[in-house]
Amino acid sequence: MKVVLWRPPEGTEPGLVRLEKLGRAVTGWAEIEIHRSSTGGSEIQWREDLRLRGLPRALDPLVAKAGRHLFGRALARLLRP
């Protein structure tokens, strides 16, 4: 992955990081936006568009569903006490 945009939060403006995925199997991009929360923490918005090389675009919905499942499991493990 390559960081192509890094904008730290400033004042009331959210921070933004944009990554480009340049792998042999997975390509695409991800954006992570960081907002200040009224409770003193942060709220994260994650957007991404992934492609698996060699797969037709008709399979994008299946790839997206699998990605959400895998990413959700990884996050759940990270957030465990």
MOPAC internal coordinates of N, CA, C and O (Angstrom, degrees):
PM7 1SCF
backbone

  N    0.0000 0     0.00 0     0.00 0    0    0    0
  C    1.4448 1     0.00 0     0.00 0    1    0    0
  C    1.5218 1   109.12 1     0.00 0    2    1    0
  O    1.2310 1   121.91 1   -26.61 1    3    2    1
  N    1.3166 1   113.94 1   153.39 1    3    2    1
  C    1.4523 1   120.47 1  -179.80 1    5    3    2
  C    1.5317 1   108.06 1  -131.44 1    6    5    3
  O    1.2310 1   120.28 1   -50.07 1    7    6    5
  N    1.3341 1   117.08 1   129.93 1    7    6    5
  C    1.4625 1   121.51 1   175.53 1    9    7    6
  C    1.5251 1   106.99 1   -79.40 1   10    9    7
  O    1.2310 1   120.47 1   -60.90 1   11   10    9
  N    1.3412 1   116.70 1   119.10 1   11   10    9
  C    1.4585 1   120.34 1  -178.42 1   13   11   10
  C    1.5320 1   111.86 1  -109.38 1   14   13   11
  O    1.2310 1   120.41 1   167.92 1   15   14   13
  N    1.3373 1   116.83 1   -12.08 1   15   14   13
  C    1.4639 1   120.92 1   176.53 1   17   15   14
  C    1.5079 1   108.48 1  -149.99 1   18   17   15
  O    1.2310 1   120.83 1   -47.82 1   19   18   17
  N    1.3318 1   116.03 1   132.18 1   19   18   17
  C    1.4637 1   122.07 1   177.16 1   21   19   18
  C    1.5197 1   106.66 1  -138.37 1   22   21   19
  O    1.2310 1   120.94 1   -70.48 1   23   22   21
  N    1.3261 1   115.80 1   109.52 1   23   22   21
  C    1.4598 1   120.63 1   179.20 1   25   23   22
  C    1.5325 1   107.92 1  -127.87 1   26   25   23
  O    1.2310 1   119.99 1   -76.94 1   27   26   25
  N    1.3432 1   117.62 1   103.06 1   27   26   25
  C    1.4615 1   120.22 1   179.95 1   29   27   26
  C    1.5370 1   111.23 1   -64.37 1   30   29   27
  O    1.2310 1   119.99 1   -24.84 1   31   30   29
  N    1.3367 1   117.62 1   155.16 1   31   30   29
  C    1.4623 1   119.97 1   175.66 1   33   31   30
  C    1.5270 1   110.03 1   -59.80 1   34   33   31
  O    1.2310 1   120.88 1   -37.72 1   35   34   33
  N    1.3184 1   115.93 1   142.28 1   35   34   33
  C    1.4642 1   120.12 1   178.66 1   37   35   34
  C    1.5236 1   108.42 1  -142.64 1   38   37   35
  O    1.2310 1   120.72 1   -61.01 1   39   38   37
  N    1.3287 1   116.23 1   118.99 1   39   38   37
  C    1.4583 1   119.92 1  -177.48 1   41   39   38
  C    1.5138 1   109.90 1    62.26 1   42   41   39
  O    1.2310 1   120.72 1    55.91 1   43   42   41
  N    1.3219 1   116.23 1  -124.09 1   43   42   41
  C    1.4712 1   120.47 1   178.45 1   45   43   42
  C    1.5311 1   112.14 1   -93.68 1   46   45   43
  O    1.2310 1   120.05 1   176.36 1   47   46   45
  N    1.3176 1   117.51 1    -3.64 1   47   46   45
  C    1.4709 1   121.45 1  -179.56 1   49   47   46
  C    1.5279 1   110.22 1   -77.85 1   50   49   47
  O    1.2310 1   120.28 1   -44.28 1   51   50   49
  N    1.3414 1   117.07 1   135.72 1   51   50   49
  C    1.4697 1   119.47 1   178.72 1   53   51   50
  C    1.5292 1   111.43 1   -72.31 1   54   53   51
  O    1.2310 1   120.99 1   -21.98 1   55   54   53
  N    1.3037 1   115.70 1   158.02 1   55   54   53
  C    1.4545 1   121.55 1   173.05 1   57   55   54
  C    1.5238 1   109.13 1   -84.42 1   58   57   55
  O    1.2310 1   120.62 1   -21.68 1   59   58   57
  N    1.3226 1   116.42 1   158.32 1   59   58   57
  C    1.4601 1   120.45 1  -178.90 1   61   59   58
  C    1.5270 1   110.06 1  -146.16 1   62   61   59
  O    1.2310 1   121.37 1   -45.48 1   63   62   61
  N    1.3184 1   114.98 1   134.52 1   63   62   61
  C    1.4674 1   122.11 1   173.03 1   65   63   62
  C    1.5248 1   106.64 1  -125.63 1   66   65   63
  O    1.2310 1   120.46 1   -48.11 1   67   66   65
  N    1.3249 1   116.73 1   131.89 1   67   66   65
  C    1.4685 1   120.88 1   175.23 1   69   67   66
  C    1.5237 1   108.04 1  -120.50 1   70   69   67
  O    1.2310 1   121.36 1   -51.33 1   71   70   69
  N    1.3147 1   115.00 1   128.67 1   71   70   69
  C    1.4559 1   122.53 1  -179.45 1   73   71   70
  C    1.5156 1   109.40 1  -115.18 1   74   73   71
  O    1.2310 1   120.46 1   -38.41 1   75   74   73
  N    1.3086 1   116.72 1   141.59 1   75   74   73
  C    1.4606 1   121.05 1   171.40 1   77   75   74
  C    1.5203 1   107.58 1  -109.86 1   78   77   75
  O    1.2310 1   121.22 1   -49.03 1   79   78   77
  N    1.3204 1   115.28 1   130.97 1   79   78   77
  C    1.4604 1   121.06 1  -179.98 1   81   79   78
  C    1.5250 1   107.35 1   -94.31 1   82   81   79
  O    1.2310 1   121.10 1   -58.91 1   83   82   81
  N    1.3121 1   115.50 1   121.09 1   83   82   81
  C    1.4627 1   121.17 1  -173.23 1   85   83   82
  C    1.5245 1   112.49 1  -120.08 1   86   85   83
  O    1.2310 1   120.34 1  -153.26 1   87   86   85
  N    1.3157 1   116.95 1    26.74 1   87   86   85
  C    1.4578 1   120.43 1  -175.43 1   89   87   86
  C    1.5154 1   113.50 1   -73.84 1   90   89   87
  O    1.2310 1   121.67 1    -9.01 1   91   90   89
  N    1.3237 1   114.41 1   170.99 1   91   90   89
  C    1.4643 1   120.30 1   177.64 1   93   91   90
  C    1.5191 1   111.40 1   -70.48 1   94   93   91
  O    1.2310 1   120.52 1   144.84 1   95   94   93
  N    1.3292 1   116.60 1   -35.16 1   95   94   93
  C    1.4652 1   120.07 1  -176.71 1   97   95   94
  C    1.5236 1   112.52 1  -102.01 1   98   97   95
  O    1.2310 1   120.38 1   141.48 1   99   98   97
  N    1.3345 1   116.87 1   -38.52 1   99   98   97
  C    1.4667 1   121.49 1  -175.99 1  101   99   98
  C    1.5215 1   109.53 1  -114.36 1  102  101   99
  O    1.2310 1   120.80 1   -50.50 1  103  102  101
  N    1.3282 1   116.08 1   129.50 1  103  102  101
  C    1.4591 1   121.46 1   175.51 1  105  103  102
  C    1.5252 1   107.90 1  -128.98 1  106  105  103
  O    1.2310 1   120.49 1    -8.82 1  107  106  105
  N    1.3154 1   116.66 1   171.18 1  107  106  105
  C    1.4607 1   120.82 1   178.20 1  109  107  106
  C    1.5191 1   110.92 1   129.82 1  110  109  107
  O    1.2310 1   120.98 1    26.75 1  111  110  109
  N    1.3297 1   115.74 1  -153.25 1  111  110  109
  C    1.4563 1   120.38 1  -177.39 1  113  111  110
  C    1.5261 1   109.84 1  -147.91 1  114  113  111
  O    1.2310 1   121.18 1   -17.06 1  115  114  113
  N    1.3226 1   115.34 1   162.94 1  115  114  113
  C    1.4618 1   122.78 1   173.62 1  117  115  114
  C    1.5207 1   107.81 1  -141.84 1  118  117  115
  O    1.2310 1   120.76 1   -37.35 1  119  118  117
  N    1.3229 1   116.15 1   142.65 1  119  118  117
  C    1.4679 1   122.13 1   173.90 1  121  119  118
  C    1.5181 1   108.49 1  -123.91 1  122  121  119
  O    1.2310 1   121.06 1   -45.18 1  123  122  121
  N    1.3126 1   115.58 1   134.82 1  123  122  121
  C    1.4590 1   122.41 1   178.12 1  125  123  122
  C    1.5254 1   106.79 1  -121.35 1  126  125  123
  O    1.2310 1   120.77 1   -62.50 1  127  126  125
  N    1.3302 1   116.13 1   117.50 1  127  126  125
  C    1.4628 1   121.56 1  -179.27 1  129  127  126
  C    1.5229 1   107.84 1  -110.32 1  130  129  127
  O    1.2310 1   120.29 1   -48.95 1  131  130  129
  N    1.3209 1   117.06 1   131.05 1  131  130  129
  C    1.4554 1   122.93 1  -176.32 1  133  131  130
  C    1.5249 1   109.31 1  -113.83 1  134  133  131
  O    1.2310 1   121.33 1   -62.92 1  135  134  133
  N    1.3396 1   115.06 1   117.08 1  135  134  133
  C    1.4678 1   121.78 1   179.54 1  137  135  134
  C    1.5212 1   109.33 1  -109.87 1  138  137  135
  O    1.2310 1   120.60 1   -36.02 1  139  138  137
  N    1.3168 1   116.46 1   143.98 1  139  138  137
  C    1.4623 1   119.68 1   172.77 1  141  139  138
  C    1.5153 1   108.62 1   -74.07 1  142  141  139
  O    1.2310 1   120.87 1   -39.95 1  143  142  141
  N    1.3134 1   115.94 1   140.05 1  143  142  141
  C    1.4541 1   121.77 1  -179.86 1  145  143  142
  C    1.5267 1   109.28 1   -97.65 1  146  145  143
  O    1.2310 1   120.88 1   -30.08 1  147  146  145
  N    1.3150 1   115.91 1   149.92 1  147  146  145
  C    1.4666 1   119.90 1   178.81 1  149  147  146
  C    1.5262 1   111.37 1   -67.04 1  150  149  147
  O    1.2310 1   120.01 1   163.71 1  151  150  149
  N    1.3274 1   117.59 1   -16.29 1  151  150  149
  C    1.4695 1   121.10 1   179.38 1  153  151  150
  C    1.5248 1   112.28 1   -89.30 1  154  153  151
  O    1.2310 1   120.23 1  -178.16 1  155  154  153
  N    1.3307 1   117.17 1     1.84 1  155  154  153
  C    1.4591 1   120.43 1   178.46 1  157  155  154
  C    1.5194 1   113.95 1    99.21 1  158  157  155
  O    1.2310 1   119.62 1   172.76 1  159  158  157
  N    1.3093 1   118.34 1    -7.24 1  159  158  157
  C    1.4564 1   121.79 1   178.71 1  161  159  158
  C    1.5178 1   110.88 1   -98.44 1  162  161  159
  O    1.2310 1   121.13 1    31.23 1  163  162  161
  N    1.2993 1   115.44 1  -148.77 1  163  162  161
  C    1.4594 1   121.68 1   179.84 1  165  163  162
  C    1.5188 1   110.06 1  -133.97 1  166  165  163
  O    1.2310 1   121.30 1   -25.99 1  167  166  165
  N    1.3222 1   115.12 1   154.01 1  167  166  165
  C    1.4583 1   121.74 1   173.31 1  169  167  166
  C    1.5135 1   106.86 1  -122.02 1  170  169  167
  O    1.2310 1   120.97 1   -46.56 1  171  170  169
  N    1.3207 1   115.75 1   133.44 1  171  170  169
  C    1.4612 1   121.53 1  -175.95 1  173  171  170
  C    1.5249 1   109.37 1  -111.60 1  174  173  171
  O    1.2310 1   120.65 1   -45.39 1  175  174  173
  N    1.3186 1   116.36 1   134.61 1  175  174  173
  C    1.4612 1   122.08 1   170.68 1  177  175  174
  C    1.5213 1   107.13 1  -114.60 1  178  177  175
  O    1.2310 1   121.16 1   -51.75 1  179  178  177
  N    1.3174 1   115.38 1   128.25 1  179  178  177
  C    1.4649 1   121.23 1  -177.89 1  181  179  178
  C    1.5214 1   107.73 1  -118.90 1  182  181  179
  O    1.2310 1   120.98 1   -54.54 1  183  182  181
  N    1.3230 1   115.72 1   125.46 1  183  182  181
  C    1.4670 1   121.68 1   175.63 1  185  183  182
  C    1.5238 1   107.40 1  -127.65 1  186  185  183
  O    1.2310 1   121.19 1   -38.53 1  187  186  185
  N    1.3198 1   115.33 1   141.47 1  187  186  185
  C    1.4617 1   117.03 1   176.86 1  189  187  186
  C    1.5179 1   111.09 1  -154.41 1  190  189  187
  O    1.2310 1   122.14 1   -21.90 1  191  190  189
  N    1.3032 1   113.50 1   158.10 1  191  190  189
  C    1.4547 1   121.96 1   176.12 1  193  191  190
  C    1.5208 1   105.91 1  -135.20 1  194  193  191
  O    1.2310 1   120.81 1   -68.49 1  195  194  193
  N    1.3178 1   116.06 1   111.51 1  195  194  193
  C    1.4611 1   121.38 1  -176.77 1  197  195  194
  C    1.5147 1   110.84 1  -112.69 1  198  197  195
  O    1.2310 1   121.27 1   -30.10 1  199  198  197
  N    1.2866 1   115.17 1   149.90 1  199  198  197
  C    1.4661 1   122.60 1   174.25 1  201  199  198
  C    1.5261 1   107.55 1  -132.86 1  202  201  199
  O    1.2310 1   121.40 1   -40.20 1  203  202  201
  N    1.3090 1   114.93 1   139.80 1  203  202  201
  C    1.4560 1   120.07 1   172.04 1  205  203  202
  C    1.5205 1   106.81 1  -103.24 1  206  205  203
  O    1.2310 1   120.96 1   -59.16 1  207  206  205
  N    1.3140 1   115.76 1   120.84 1  207  206  205
  C    1.4655 1   119.76 1  -178.56 1  209  207  206
  C    1.5226 1   110.41 1   -57.67 1  210  209  207
  O    1.2310 1   121.42 1   -40.71 1  211  210  209
  N    1.3251 1   114.88 1   139.29 1  211  210  209
  C    1.4479 1   120.23 1   176.68 1  213  211  210
  C    1.5164 1   114.77 1    89.35 1  214  213  211
  O    1.2310 1   120.13 1   168.05 1  215  214  213
  N    1.3410 1   117.35 1   -11.95 1  215  214  213
  C    1.4595 1   119.75 1   178.54 1  217  215  214
  C    1.5214 1   109.93 1   -98.30 1  218  217  215
  O    1.2310 1   120.11 1   -40.92 1  219  218  217
  N    1.3225 1   117.39 1   139.08 1  219  218  217
  C    1.4680 1   119.56 1   178.21 1  221  219  218
  C    1.5291 1   110.91 1   -70.48 1  222  221  219
  O    1.2310 1   121.03 1   -27.40 1  223  222  221
  N    1.3367 1   115.64 1   152.60 1  223  222  221
  C    1.4663 1   121.26 1  -179.52 1  225  223  222
  C    1.5202 1   112.31 1   -59.92 1  226  225  223
  O    1.2310 1   119.89 1   157.39 1  227  226  225
  N    1.3123 1   117.81 1   -22.61 1  227  226  225
  C    1.4625 1   120.99 1   179.01 1  229  227  226
  C    1.5322 1   111.48 1   -60.49 1  230  229  227
  O    1.2310 1   120.28 1   157.50 1  231  230  229
  N    1.3332 1   117.07 1   -22.50 1  231  230  229
  C    1.4626 1   121.06 1   179.36 1  233  231  230
  C    1.5282 1   112.95 1   -90.11 1  234  233  231
  O    1.2310 1   119.50 1  -178.30 1  235  234  233
  N    1.3376 1   118.55 1     1.70 1  235  234  233
  C    1.4691 1   121.74 1  -178.98 1  237  235  234
  C    1.5244 1   113.51 1   -52.60 1  238  237  235
  O    1.2310 1   118.80 1   135.46 1  239  238  237
  N    1.3442 1   119.89 1   -44.54 1  239  238  237
  C    1.4697 1   118.77 1   179.94 1  241  239  238
  C    1.5308 1   113.00 1   -60.55 1  242  241  239
  O    1.2310 1   120.15 1   141.67 1  243  242  241
  N    1.3194 1   117.33 1   -38.33 1  243  242  241
  C    1.4637 1   121.01 1   178.17 1  245  243  242
  C    1.5264 1   110.82 1   -68.20 1  246  245  243
  O    1.2310 1   120.36 1   137.64 1  247  246  245
  N    1.3217 1   116.93 1   -42.36 1  247  246  245
  C    1.4615 1   121.09 1   178.26 1  249  247  246
  C    1.5292 1   109.79 1   -63.06 1  250  249  247
  O    1.2310 1   119.90 1   138.48 1  251  250  249
  N    1.3370 1   117.79 1   -41.52 1  251  250  249
  C    1.4664 1   121.57 1   179.04 1  253  251  250
  C    1.5239 1   111.14 1   -62.73 1  254  253  251
  O    1.2310 1   120.26 1   137.16 1  255  254  253
  N    1.3242 1   117.11 1   -42.84 1  255  254  253
  C    1.4645 1   120.78 1   179.67 1  257  255  254
  C    1.5292 1   110.80 1   -63.32 1  258  257  255
  O    1.2310 1   120.48 1   135.67 1  259  258  257
  N    1.3126 1   116.69 1   -44.33 1  259  258  257
  C    1.4664 1   120.90 1   178.60 1  261  259  258
  C    1.5281 1   110.43 1   -63.87 1  262  261  259
  O    1.2310 1   120.25 1   139.24 1  263  262  261
  N    1.3272 1   117.13 1   -40.76 1  263  262  261
  C    1.4577 1   121.20 1   179.06 1  265  263  262
  C    1.5185 1   112.14 1   -62.65 1  266  265  263
  O    1.2310 1   120.28 1   136.35 1  267  266  265
  N    1.3407 1   117.07 1   -43.65 1  267  266  265
  C    1.4744 1   120.44 1   178.29 1  269  267  266
  C    1.5260 1   110.21 1   -60.97 1  270  269  267
  O    1.2310 1   120.65 1   137.82 1  271  270  269
  N    1.3219 1   116.37 1   -42.18 1  271  270  269
  C    1.4635 1   120.71 1  -179.81 1  273  271  270
  C    1.5317 1   110.93 1   -62.66 1  274  273  271
  O    1.2310 1   120.61 1   129.67 1  275  274  273
  N    1.3258 1   116.44 1   -50.33 1  275  274  273
  C    1.4671 1   120.22 1  -178.14 1  277  275  274
  C    1.5215 1   112.16 1   -65.60 1  278  277  275
  O    1.2310 1   120.34 1   137.80 1  279  278  277
  N    1.3389 1   116.96 1   -42.20 1  279  278  277
  C    1.4615 1   120.44 1   179.74 1  281  279  278
  C    1.5299 1   109.88 1   -65.46 1  282  281  279
  O    1.2310 1   120.23 1   138.57 1  283  282  281
  N    1.3284 1   117.16 1   -41.43 1  283  282  281
  C    1.4659 1   121.01 1   178.00 1  285  283  282
  C    1.5164 1   112.27 1   -60.44 1  286  285  283
  O    1.2310 1   120.46 1   138.01 1  287  286  285
  N    1.3256 1   116.72 1   -41.99 1  287  286  285
  C    1.4740 1   119.73 1   178.02 1  289  287  286
  C    1.5264 1   111.16 1   -65.28 1  290  289  287
  O    1.2310 1   120.22 1   138.87 1  291  290  289
  N    1.3261 1   117.19 1   -41.13 1  291  290  289
  C    1.4654 1   120.25 1   179.31 1  293  291  290
  C    1.5288 1   111.00 1   -63.16 1  294  293  291
  O    1.2310 1   120.49 1   137.35 1  295  294  293
  N    1.3380 1   116.66 1   -42.65 1  295  294  293
  C    1.4688 1   120.24 1   177.73 1  297  295  294
  C    1.5194 1   111.64 1   -63.79 1  298  297  295
  O    1.2310 1   120.58 1   136.99 1  299  298  297
  N    1.3153 1   116.49 1   -43.01 1  299  298  297
  C    1.4642 1   120.29 1   179.81 1  301  299  298
  C    1.5276 1   110.39 1   -59.15 1  302  301  299
  O    1.2310 1   120.11 1   138.96 1  303  302  301
  N    1.3283 1   117.39 1   -41.04 1  303  302  301
  C    1.4747 1   120.33 1   177.65 1  305  303  302
  C    1.5218 1   111.23 1   -64.98 1  306  305  303
  O    1.2310 1   120.37 1   139.94 1  307  306  305
  N    1.3237 1   116.91 1   -40.06 1  307  306  305
  C    1.4664 1   119.72 1  -179.90 1  309  307  306
  C    1.5342 1   112.12 1   -66.44 1  310  309  307
  O    1.2310 1   120.36 1   147.82 1  311  310  309
  N    1.3258 1   116.91 1   -32.18 1  311  310  309
  C    1.4576 1   120.89 1  -175.70 1  313  311  310
  C    1.5307 1   113.91 1   -89.00 1  314  313  311
  O    1.2310 1   119.75 1   176.67 1  315  314  313
  N    1.3168 1   118.09 1    -3.33 1  315  314  313
  C    1.4571 1   120.91 1   178.32 1  317  315  314
  C    1.5277 1   109.99 1   -65.90 1  318  317  315
  O    1.2310 1   120.67 1   -40.87 1  319  318  317
  N    1.3441 1   116.32 1   139.13 1  319  318  317
  C    1.4849 1   119.03 1   177.82 1  321  319  318
  C    1.5111 1   112.01 1   -70.29 1  322  321  319
  O    1.2310 1   120.10 1   180.00 1  323  322  321

